[in-house]
């Protein structure tokens, strides 16, 4: 199977609402469930928590999610999800970059009213890796961010996350060498959009 049979499509909250069978949510959470259990994450997140988290994240202000679907079956083999973050906000849907990172060291990116997007999740099924799917999902998201007037896209990954670090480098991100206060084995990366 080549790249020609993989399409990158947006995922909207409306898609989740229309998914009466639960198939869309199940496919996405299965990807996350398995990816987060792999090194370097080794997280033991349960599927109900992932289901809930997906819904919460898609309802965050200015969330953007994309899926990689196999044509013609519609099987989801990858997805990327993120949302706008803020220096401060009273809206309960919002997260601040400080809440995510545990530090205010990244807050200067908001100076001058600049908009910052946080890339939360990027997963690809193991049997579909090494096919540029993560790259294509990321490029689609960044193109949307440019069109919507964002200044920066921030992501984080484990220092041991060689594949993600290589992807960030390929996409032109700069490692900030700011360690996540909550997960010290992770650093933040920045792309000027």
C-alpha positions in Angstrom: 0.0 0.0 0.0 1.4 3.3 -1.0 0.7 6.9 0.1 -1.9 7.2 -2.7 -4.5 5.2 -0.8 -4.1 7.3 2.4 -6.1 10.5 2.6 -5.7 13.2 5.3 -9.0 14.5 6.5 -10.1 16.8 9.3 -12.0 15.4 12.3 -14.6 17.7 13.8 -16.7 17.5 16.9 -19.7 17.1 14.6 -18.0 13.9 13.2 -17.9 12.5 16.7 -21.6 13.4 17.4 -22.6 11.8 14.1 -20.7 8.6 14.8 -23.6 6.7 16.4 -21.8 3.4 16.0 -18.8 4.7 17.9 -16.5 3.4 15.2 -14.6 6.7 14.7 -13.9 7.2 18.4 -13.0 3.5 18.8 -10.4 3.6 16.0 -8.8 6.8 17.3 -8.7 5.7 20.9 -7.2 2.3 19.8 -4.4 4.2 18.1 -3.7 6.2 21.2 -4.1 3.3 23.5 -1.4 1.3 21.8 0.9 4.2 21.0 1.0 5.5 24.6 1.9 2.0 25.9 5.0 2.0 23.7 8.4 3.3 24.9 9.3 6.0 25.7 5.8 6.8 27.0 4.9 3.6 28.7 1.6 5.1 29.9 -1.1 2.8 31.2 -4.1 4.9 30.1 -7.4 3.0 29.9 -9.7 3.3 26.9 -12.6 5.0 28.7 -10.2 7.8 29.8 -8.9 8.1 26.2 -12.5 8.3 24.9 -13.3 11.1 27.4 -10.0 12.9 26.7 -10.6 12.9 23.0 -13.9 14.5 23.4 -12.6 17.1 25.8 -9.6 18.0 23.6 -11.8 18.4 20.5 -14.0 20.8 22.4 -11.1 23.0 23.4 -11.1 26.4 21.8 -9.8 26.2 18.2 -9.0 22.5 18.3 -7.7 21.0 15.1 -7.6 17.3 14.4 -6.7 15.3 11.3 -7.1 11.6 10.5 -5.2 9.5 8.0 -7.7 7.2 6.4 -7.1 4.2 4.1 -9.2 4.5 0.9 -11.7 3.0 0.2 -12.2 1.2 3.6 -12.1 4.4 5.7 -9.9 2.7 8.4 -8.1 5.3 10.5 -4.4 4.5 10.7 -3.2 7.8 12.2 -4.3 11.0 13.7 -3.0 14.3 15.0 -4.8 16.6 17.5 -4.0 19.9 19.1 -5.6 23.2 20.2 -4.9 26.8 20.9 -3.3 27.5 24.3 -3.2 30.8 26.2 -1.1 32.7 28.6 -4.2 32.9 30.8 -7.9 32.3 30.4 -11.0 32.0 32.4 -12.7 29.7 29.9 -12.8 26.2 31.3 -12.2 24.7 27.9 -8.8 26.4 27.6 -5.4 25.3 28.8 -2.5 27.6 29.4 0.9 26.7 28.2 2.0 26.9 31.9 -0.6 24.3 32.9 0.8 21.9 30.2 4.5 22.5 30.8 4.5 23.3 34.6 6.6 26.4 33.9 6.1 30.0 32.8 9.4 29.8 30.7 7.3 29.6 27.5 4.9 32.4 28.2 6.9 35.0 26.3 5.6 33.4 23.1 2.3 35.2 23.7 3.9 38.6 23.8 2.4 41.1 21.3 -0.8 39.2 21.2 0.7 36.2 19.3 -1.4 33.1 19.0 0.1 29.8 20.1 -1.1 26.3 19.2 -0.2 23.2 21.1 0.2 19.9 19.3 -1.1 17.4 21.8 -1.2 14.0 20.1 0.2 12.3 17.0 -0.3 8.6 16.5 0.2 6.2 13.6 -0.6 2.5 13.6 2.7 0.5 13.8 2.1 -1.3 10.5 1.6 2.0 8.7 4.7 3.8 10.1 7.6 4.8 7.8 5.1 6.0 5.1 5.2 9.7 5.8 1.8 9.7 7.5 3.0 11.6 10.6 4.6 14.1 8.3 1.4 14.5 6.2 -0.8 14.9 9.3 1.6 17.6 10.6 1.8 19.5 7.4 -2.0 19.6 7.1 -2.3 21.0 10.6 0.5 23.6 10.1 -1.2 24.7 6.8 -4.4 25.3 8.7 -2.6 27.2 11.5 -1.0 29.5 8.9 -4.4 30.2 7.4 -5.8 31.0 10.8 -3.1 33.5 11.8 -1.1 31.5 14.4 2.4 32.6 15.3 3.7 29.4 16.8 3.1 25.7 17.1 4.5 24.2 20.2 5.0 20.5 20.8 6.8 18.3 23.2 8.3 14.9 23.1 10.5 12.6 25.1 14.2 13.0 24.9 14.2 9.3 24.0 11.5 9.8 21.3 13.8 9.5 18.3 11.1 9.3 15.7 9.2 12.3 16.9 12.4 14.3 17.3 13.4 13.4 13.8 10.0 14.5 12.5 10.2 17.8 14.4 13.6 18.4 12.9 12.4 17.6 9.4 9.5 20.0 9.7 11.8 22.8 10.8 11.1 22.9 14.6 13.7 24.1 17.0 14.2 22.3 20.3 13.8 24.8 23.1 15.7 22.8 25.7 12.9 23.6 28.2 12.1 20.5 30.1 8.5 19.8 31.1 8.3 20.3 34.8 5.8 17.4 35.1 7.7 15.0 32.9 11.4 16.1 33.0 12.3 13.5 30.3 10.4 15.6 27.8 11.4 18.8 26.0 9.4 21.4 24.1 9.9 22.2 20.4 8.8 25.3 18.5 7.8 26.0 14.9 7.3 29.6 13.8 4.2 29.3 11.7 
